[in-house]
Amino acid sequence: MLAVFRKMTASCVTRTIPPRRRESPFSSWSFVGILLVAPMLLLPSTTDACDAPPRFNTMKIKGNPPTSYNPGDKVEYECRLGFRIIVPPLPTSTVCQADNTWTPTLQEACTRKSCPQPPDPINGQKEGSFEYGSELRFSCNEGYYLLGSPVLRCEISSGNTVAWNDEPPRCEKILCQPPKQIANGTYSNSHKDTFEYSEVVTYSCNPSSGPDKYSLIGESKLICIGQNKWSSDPPECKVVRCPYLTLTNGVLVSGFANKYYYKAEVELACNQGFSLEGSRTIVCGANGTWEPAIPKCVPVLAPPSTKPPILSTSGLTSTSFSTKPPTSSVPGHPTPTGEPPSTALGAGMIILIVICVLGGCSLVIFIIFVFLKKKKKGKSEVSASYSTCQNILQTPAEPTL
């Protein structure tokens, strides 16, 4: 057996290998670790620092407070301006504890300061509080007025003290200067230099030198109601005359006079068939005119009647009748326009009536004449006739063969 040997040739071929990816510094396990740690970071961490100490309305921390407080730090409080320590005093300091709390727990330990109490004014009184920040009000009795500020305020004075912002007022008696003089008039007690509270002066007018008198326009009495203050302005004296009244279709009921001066009052009314339009009573005003305006008398319009009209039959006789249409006697009711039924008799009817009357009269006369003629005959004839008639009646009838 022969052995066969093959020659084998080896060759190398260069192959390109793709670059390896760069490994991230954070592996997948690192990402998982971050997810597990993140919630723990969000949880509140326990520190050794205390929260800021409490704040109070009447107290403040002494000095400049630090930005943070550690266990063992102490905080001192003092009263604010206008306040003082309460008696008996309360704790005013607290300490930061290891459990982040402040001990002891504090409360308001200061109260407001008070201003000096002023006395009540003579003839007056005061009302309010004396504490810092409060107001005190003053008033006077009747007949007196307040001289000074009516309200005092308790405020901070020099340093840390409190005091009133002004001096207390006082009450003075009310007096009035004399009121003004007026033309053509005067007032009572005009010789006085001053008038006391509630004192009254009365004005009046002087007699007039002309044909018309003066009228007092305004308030006749003035009262002193305040310091140099009267209840109203002075009046005036002047001639005020209103025109004479004329009311067409009307009359004057009351207030008759030859001349009508200021405040003259009259009452008016209208004649029958007229209605008053305006005020029934009017007054002579300060400007010489009637107030309110003079009324008017206007005709009264009757409302239409719901009843049927009453026809007029005046002027008719037994033999003649009016052929005009009837008129209504009801005021406000229209006259009928239709032609009324005729009531006149015809000529033939009149002639017939006359013939009947004449014929009847002739018949009656004829009967009376016949009756009188027969009466003139003797009674014998009447008796004979009566006997004959009687014999005839008594003669028996012959038998018939």
Secondary structure, 3 states (H helix, E strand, C coil): CCCCCCCCCCCCCCCCCCCCCCCCCCCHHHHHHHHHHHHHHHCCCCCCCECCCCCCCCEEECCCCCCCECCCCEEEEEECCCEEECCCCCCCEEEECCCCCEECCCCCCEEECECCCCCCCCCEEEEECCECCCEEEEEECCCEEEECCCEEEEEECCCCCEEECCCCCEEEECEECCCCCCCCEEECCCCCCCEECCCEEEEEECCCCCCCCCEEECCCEEEEEECCEECCCCCEEECCEECCCCCCCEEEEECCCCCEECCCEEEEEECCCEEEECCCEEEECCCCCEECCCCEEEECCCCCCCCCCCECCCCCCCCCCCCCCCCECCCCCCCCCCCCCCCCCCHHHHHHHHHHHHHHHHHHHHHHHHHHHHHCCCHHHHHHHHHHHHHHHHCCCCCCC
